[in-house]
C-alpha cells in the first residue's frame, strides 16, 4: 500500500465483515449514495481498501503464507501438526479447509473493493469532477484495475482447474467466477465459473488498461508504493508466461527490463532487503510491494482493535536463540516457539555440503559464572564451525541460503532489542543429532522479540525485477531461444554470487541442463531455470504457482519425504494442483452447482 498510509475504511461505504464476497452483500446504499464521493479525497478513500485487503488476516496479513504456503511447499518442517496444517503438508485439502476458504473470501473482497472504486470513479467524474481532475481519476482507475487483476490472478492460480498450456490447451477448463461490476442484486451475485481462457483474458485486459492509464506516472513521497505502469506490465508479462503465450510474454517483459528504469539490487543490499531495513523499501528492483509499518502499540498486528498497516507473518517465522541457561533445550523463539523450523531438505537444496553438527564441551566456558547464552556449557563442535564458516566464506553453498535462513551457532540475533544471542535449534529438536534446525531469516524478526512488539517490520515483495528476468528467460526458452534464456538465468545467478550481472562469471551455467547446487534433487538438480526460481524467490509465495504450472508435485513430495508431523508426504495429481472451491460458496451461489474442482 501507499507509504505510511494507514487503513481507514468509511463504514458508510464498506461492509467489510462479511464472510464471503461478493455473494454475501449488504444493501447497495451502504456502498454509494447520490452524493458520495463528492471530492477527489473521497474517491481516494474508496480506493484505500483495495490496497489494504492485501493485509487481510486471510491473505498476506497472516494465515496464507506461514500457515498454508510454507507447509504446502515444505519451506517449514511442519512441527505444528493440527489437522488443518497437516492437510497443507500433504496437499490434500478438504472443502472446509479454513485457510483455503478464508483466502477465497478475502480475495473476492478485494475484487469487490476494486469494483466499488471503479464505479465511484465513474460517478464522481460524471457528477462532481473538474476538468483538471480527469488525470487523477484515471490514475485511481489504473490502480483499481491492477489490483482487481492481481486478486483475480491469485484466485485463478489457487482455484482454477488447470493452467493453460501452449497452443490453448486447457483453455476450456473451469476458471473462477468473474464479477466485472459490483453486484446490485442477489441474482447478480450468482455467477458460474468462467472458463480458464475467459479469466486470463479478463486479467490481461485489466492490466493493459491499467498500464495505459498509469503511463508515465511516477509516484514520490508518501505515494511511494502505489501501482505504476511497470507493475501492470510486469504482472501482464507474468500472466502471459503462466498461460504459455511466449511471444507476448517476451515483448512485454523486455519492455519492463529495458524501459522501467529498474535494476537488480547489488548483493550487499539484496541480502538485507527482506529483514525490515527501511532504507531498502521501494528500491530499484521492486515493481510492486506491500507497505508494512510496524505497529509500536503492542496491538497484536492485524488482530488488534485499532486500524494499522502491519502484518504478523513473522510471529510464525521467527527463529530461535539459545535459552537463558545457554542450552538448546531451553531455546526460545523471537515469535511463537514450536511452529516449524526450515525443512532440512531446503538446506541441502541450496547446496550446503556438510552433515549435521554435534555439541561438545565449551573450551571457553567460565564455570565461576552461571551458564547463559553468552556463557554456554556446550557449543557447536569447533571443527564443524570452522568448516561451516568456510562454506559460507567460500560460497560453496548458494549464498542465497544465508539470505533466506539463519544457522545455529554461526548467526546471532538481537532477541530482546538490546542483547545478541546465538541462533539455536528449536527446543523440539534439542538433542537430535540428525537435523540442521536452521531458522527463517527472510521475512522474520531478527532484531526484536515479535511477541513483545507484535508486528512485522518488513515490506512484502509481490513482484520484483529478478522475477521478471526469470520469467523472461522462461518465455525465451519456451520460444526456442535458449541463449537468451540462459543469459537471463545467469544474470540472476551472478547477482547471488556478487558478480556483475552483465558479463560472464565463474559461476555461470553453461547450458539449460547444467548441474545446479541442488544436492540429490532429480528435478532441480539439472534444471537451472527451475532451480533459480526456487532459490531466488524462496519464501516469497511464488513457488507454489511454479509447482502447479510445471506439475512437479509428486517429485516435490518425494524430495522432501516427510515433516516432523507428517511421516510420509503425498501429492495427489488428480486433485492437488487446484484448491477446492469452499463449501460456503456452493451453499450461497446456485450457479456454481456441480462445478467443484476434480477430486473434491
Order of alpha helices (4+ residues) and beta strands (2+ residues): alpha-alpha-alpha-alpha-alpha-alpha-alpha-alpha-beta-alpha-beta-beta-alpha-beta-beta-alpha-alpha-beta-beta-beta-beta-alpha-beta-alpha-alpha-alpha-alpha-alpha-alpha
